[in-house]
Amino acid sequence: MTKIAFLTFCLYVLCSCKLTEPSQVTEMYFTETQCANPWKDETAESWLNSKKITYSDLRFESYKIDFVCQACTCPSGRNLIVKAHGEAISQLQKLGFQKK
């Protein structure tokens, strides 16, 4: 009888636990400009850290530009890429990042 009670208790505990899905990780990008980036004279990493945003895998990814533009606001041909989840996604979007 004790084994049946123990097994019933274990089954109850297992069934009553809610399974939580792991947070979905989203890759985000920011199009770097020639000289109008929000991180100005600091690195992109230190700028993001100063905003207290949780992210991972910061890297730059190059892409081809088919036009010549040297204005400060023109794209540089690189995107800043980070991975984020949860509240960090909306925080990054407020800073100009987009979902990849």
C-alpha positions as CSV (number, residue, x, y, z in Angstrom):
1,M,0.0,0.0,0.0
2,T,2.9,2.4,0.8
3,K,4.3,1.9,-2.7
4,I,1.0,2.7,-4.3
5,A,0.6,5.9,-2.2
6,F,4.2,6.9,-3.1
7,L,3.6,6.3,-6.8
8,T,0.3,8.2,-6.7
9,F,2.1,11.1,-5.0
10,C,4.9,11.1,-7.6
11,L,2.4,11.0,-10.5
12,Y,0.5,13.9,-8.9
13,V,3.6,16.0,-8.6
14,L,4.7,15.3,-12.1
15,C,1.3,16.1,-13.6
16,S,0.9,19.3,-11.5
17,C,4.1,20.8,-12.7
18,K,3.8,23.4,-15.5
19,L,6.2,22.9,-18.3
20,T,7.7,26.2,-19.4
21,E,9.0,26.8,-22.8
22,P,12.5,28.1,-23.1
23,S,12.8,31.7,-24.1
24,Q,12.9,32.1,-27.8
25,V,16.3,33.6,-28.9
26,T,16.0,36.2,-31.6
27,E,18.8,37.5,-33.8
28,M,18.7,41.3,-34.1
29,Y,20.6,43.7,-36.3
30,F,21.5,47.3,-36.5
31,T,22.7,48.9,-39.7
32,E,25.9,50.6,-39.1
33,T,26.4,54.0,-40.7
34,Q,29.5,55.8,-41.9
35,C,29.7,58.0,-38.8
36,A,26.2,58.5,-37.2
37,N,26.1,55.5,-35.0
38,P,24.6,55.9,-31.5
39,W,27.8,54.4,-29.9
40,K,29.8,57.4,-31.3
41,D,33.4,57.2,-29.8
42,E,32.9,54.1,-27.8
43,T,32.6,50.5,-29.0
44,A,29.2,49.0,-29.9
45,E,29.7,46.5,-27.1
46,S,30.4,49.1,-24.4
47,W,27.4,51.2,-25.7
48,L,25.1,48.2,-25.4
49,N,26.5,47.3,-21.9
50,S,25.9,50.9,-20.8
51,K,22.2,50.4,-21.7
52,K,22.1,47.4,-19.4
53,I,20.6,45.1,-22.1
54,T,21.2,41.4,-21.9
55,Y,22.4,40.0,-25.2
56,S,24.9,37.4,-26.6
57,D,27.0,36.7,-29.6
58,L,27.8,40.3,-30.7
59,R,29.4,40.4,-34.1
60,F,29.6,42.5,-37.3
61,E,28.4,41.1,-40.6
62,S,29.4,42.7,-43.9
63,Y,27.2,43.1,-46.9
64,K,27.6,44.5,-50.3
65,I,26.5,48.1,-51.1
66,D,25.7,48.8,-54.7
67,F,26.0,52.6,-54.5
68,V,28.5,55.2,-53.4
69,C,27.5,57.3,-50.5
70,Q,29.9,59.0,-48.0
71,A,27.4,61.0,-46.0
72,C,27.4,60.3,-42.3
73,T,24.0,58.7,-42.3
74,C,24.8,56.3,-45.2
75,P,25.2,52.6,-44.4
76,S,28.8,51.4,-43.9
77,G,28.2,47.9,-45.4
78,R,28.1,46.3,-42.0
79,N,25.4,45.2,-39.6
80,L,25.8,44.8,-35.9
81,I,24.3,41.5,-35.0
82,V,23.3,40.3,-31.5
83,K,21.1,37.6,-30.1
84,A,18.5,38.5,-27.5
85,H,15.3,37.2,-25.9
86,G,12.5,38.4,-23.7
87,E,12.4,42.0,-22.7
88,A,15.8,42.7,-24.4
89,I,14.1,42.4,-27.8
90,S,11.9,45.4,-27.3
91,Q,14.7,47.3,-25.6
92,L,16.9,46.7,-28.7
93,Q,14.0,47.7,-31.1
94,K,13.7,51.0,-29.2
95,L,17.4,51.6,-30.0
96,G,16.9,51.0,-33.7
97,F,17.6,47.2,-34.0
98,Q,15.4,45.1,-36.2
99,K,14.6,41.4,-36.1
100,K,16.7,39.4,-38.6
